[in-house]
Amino acid sequence: MLSERLQILVTPEQRRRLEAEARSKGSSVGGLVREAIDARFGGFSRADRMRAAEEIVGMNGGRALPPEELNRLAEEEAERLTSTPASADR
């Protein structure tokens, strides 16, 4: 989870290059900076990723819903929220 804010100063040329790269990758400038930090200083180790994968496999959750069903449920909820009178929220 992202929780720390970092402010840096860059040259106009650096900003232009970052923004162009972000657009071409469909990313954000912040995402590129985080990616560069991980590339330079290391991100999660292979052992960390394997441990996380094992934890996910070991989870006993409910059944997974297909994307179509999730979309249908989200649309129903959005419709319910928009059709609820404003006075009911008070």
C-alpha positions in Angstrom: 0.0 0.0 0.0 1.3 3.4 -0.9 1.4 5.6 2.2 4.5 7.8 2.0 4.7 11.0 0.0 8.0 12.1 -1.6 8.5 15.4 -3.4 11.4 15.9 -5.8 12.5 18.6 -8.2 13.4 17.7 -11.7 14.4 19.7 -14.8 11.8 20.6 -17.4 13.5 18.1 -19.7 13.4 15.3 -17.1 9.7 16.0 -16.6 9.0 16.0 -20.3 10.8 12.7 -20.7 9.0 11.1 -17.7 5.6 12.3 -18.9 6.3 11.0 -22.4 7.4 7.6 -21.1 4.4 7.4 -18.8 2.0 8.1 -21.7 3.7 5.5 -23.9 3.5 2.8 -21.1 0.0 3.7 -20.0 1.4 4.5 -16.5 1.8 7.5 -14.3 5.0 9.4 -13.6 4.8 8.2 -10.0 4.6 4.6 -11.2 7.7 5.1 -13.3 9.6 6.6 -10.4 8.6 3.7 -8.1 9.6 1.3 -10.8 13.0 3.0 -11.1 13.5 2.9 -7.3 12.8 -0.8 -7.3 15.1 -1.4 -10.2 17.9 0.5 -8.5 17.5 -0.6 -4.9 15.5 -3.8 -5.3 11.8 -4.6 -4.8 10.4 -7.7 -3.3 12.7 -10.7 -3.3 11.8 -13.9 -5.0 11.4 -15.5 -1.5 8.9 -12.7 -0.6 6.9 -13.3 -3.7 6.9 -17.1 -3.2 5.8 -16.7 0.4 2.9 -14.4 -0.7 1.9 -16.9 -3.4 1.9 -19.7 -0.9 -0.3 -17.6 1.5 -2.8 -16.9 -1.4 -3.0 -20.6 -2.3 -3.6 -21.4 1.4 -6.5 -19.0 1.8 -9.9 -20.4 2.5 -12.1 -17.8 0.9 -15.5 -17.9 -0.8 -16.0 -18.9 -4.3 -14.6 -16.6 -7.0 -17.1 -15.0 -9.3 -16.5 -14.6 -13.0 -16.0 -11.1 -14.3 -19.4 -11.0 -16.0 -21.1 -11.8 -12.6 -19.1 -9.1 -10.8 -20.0 -6.6 -13.5 -23.7 -7.5 -13.2 -23.6 -7.1 -9.4 -21.8 -3.8 -9.6 -24.4 -2.5 -12.1 -27.2 -3.6 -9.9 -25.6 -1.8 -6.9 -25.1 1.4 -8.9 -28.7 1.3 -10.0 -29.9 0.7 -6.5 -27.8 3.7 -5.2 -29.0 6.0 -7.9 -32.7 5.1 -7.4 -32.6 5.5 -3.6 -34.3 8.8 -2.5 -31.9 11.3 -1.0 -34.0 11.5 2.2 -33.3 7.8 2.8 -29.6 8.6 3.3 -30.3 10.9 6.2 
